[in-house]
Amino acid sequence: PWGFNYDHDDDGKLIEDYWESDWPRVEEDFREMKELGANVVRVHLQFNRFIESPTKTNAHSFGKLRDLLDLTERVGLYLDLTGLGCYHKQDTPEWYDAMSEEERWAAQGFFWREVAKVGSTSHAVFCYDLMNEPIVPGKRREDGGWLGPEFAGKYFVQFITLDPGDRERAEVARSWISTLKTEIRKEDPKTLVTVGLVPWSLRGRGMSSGFYPDRIVDLLDFLCIHAYPKTEKPGEVLGQLKAFRVGAPVVIEETFPLHCSIEEFESFMESTRGVAAGWIGFYWGEKPEVYREREGFAADATLQWLEFFEKNGPTFKSPFQGGP
């Protein structure tokens, strides 16, 4: 995979915020991502837009998902369907936050069973990513405290339990993965299943998500790491990537020159060839020429990323011919 996270637009709106009112824009964005060289697009589905109650779906949203799958097939792309998003905290249903762990997992399983029912009818689904950056806390959290800290106005991190009790954190992670994967397999027996992990998911390296790669790899078809190289810590992210190699392919599901120069980023990307099995960056609904007219770090970094992506696509999509 070589592609983009299509997680929000340039104004921070989620796809469900505009795919009804401005569908031509979605079509244009997908064609633009294809023209830039992408073969996969990661779409982040929000729980509240698809599930109205523990037993009722939003039929209209699932209809738009079918439209998105049809568009993806026509354009010649594949989808990384990442689910269970609660990125806008204010939109999260109160009934969902008030649930017990068992009830919440059941609701999440319901979401995935219904998504898989639609996904199984299309050739455009590359994989199901159970959740973006799930965490098993090390101790009890406050009631309703399912979301992690805010970043740029959104909540990308979620906790899968509020109280691990005396359970081993990795066992909680395994149980959660198994629960959701079982629901997916009821409707879709073949599509790949993964989880988008923070890089600090490794054991013995300080803070950890509890999703230790070596403890969950047998439950997943491949592993995903979110990797943002840092100027002040050269080599750290590459080391984390290598540590994720525990018997399954590893896809860099998020990356961007957020904490480093474009030169350092290019060096990092080149060092991951032969280690990573795929790379997914970001596209926020604007072509490179738009960013050329803007000033500031965000515009510069995005332009540099898009230019790198377009230029280096043929290399990264080709089989790696180097050494180990």
C-alpha positions, 0 to 999 in steps of 0.5 A: 500500500502507498496512499493517504489518510483521508481523515478530514478536509483542510478545514477539519471537517470529517468526511461524514460532514460533507459527503452528503452535501458535497459528494462531487468534492469527494469524487474529485478528491479520490481522483486527485489521490489516484493521480498523485499515485496512491493505491489505497485511501484510509477513511476514518468512520465515526461510530455515532454516524453509523450506529443510532442505538445498540441495535439500530444502524443509520441506514443513510450512512451505510448507503453513503458507505456503499457509494464510497465503495463504488467510487473507490472501485471506479477510480481504481483505489482500495480502502483502509476502513478504520472504524469506531471513531469518536474524533469529535467528542461533542458528537459522541452519544451519551448512551455510548459513553455510559456503557459498561465495558461489556456493553461497549464492546458489544456495540463496537462489535455490532458496528463492525458486523454491519460494516463488514456486511457492506464491505464484503460486497465490494472488491475495494476494501483493502482492510478493516482497521478496528480502531485508531490508536486504542489503549489499555490503561494501566489503572482505572479511569474515571467513569465515561473517560473513554477518550484520550487527550485532544489533539488539534481539536480532535480525539484520536486516541481511545481506551478500550476499558476503563478498568483493567483490574487485575487483568494483564493489559495484553490479555485485555487487548487480545480479548477486544481484538478477538471479540470484534474480529469474530463479528467481522468474520460473521459477514466477511471471511476474507478481508484483512484485519488490523489495528492502527497502533501508536509507536509506543506499543512496545514492552519495556520502553516506558509508556505503552498502549498495552497492545504489545505487537508480539502478543497480538500478532497472531490475531491480526493479518498485519501490523500497523504503526503510526510513525512520525520521525523527530529531529531530536531523536534520529533513529528512534522511529526506525527502531520502533518500526523494526521492533514491530516486526514480530512475524507479520508485515508492518505497514506505516499507516500514518507518517508525515514530516511533522517533527522534522525537516523534509530532508530528514523525513526523506532519509527516514522513508528511504531507511524503511524500505525493506522494513515496512510493507507499506506507507500511508501519509495524508491528503486533506483535500487540496492539490499541491499548487494550492499549498504553493500559494500559502505561507506557514509551516503547515502549508510548507510541510504539506506541500513538501510531503505531497511532492515527495509522495508524487515523485517517489511513488514508483520507487516505493510501490516497486519491490525492494531490491536492497539488502536486509 
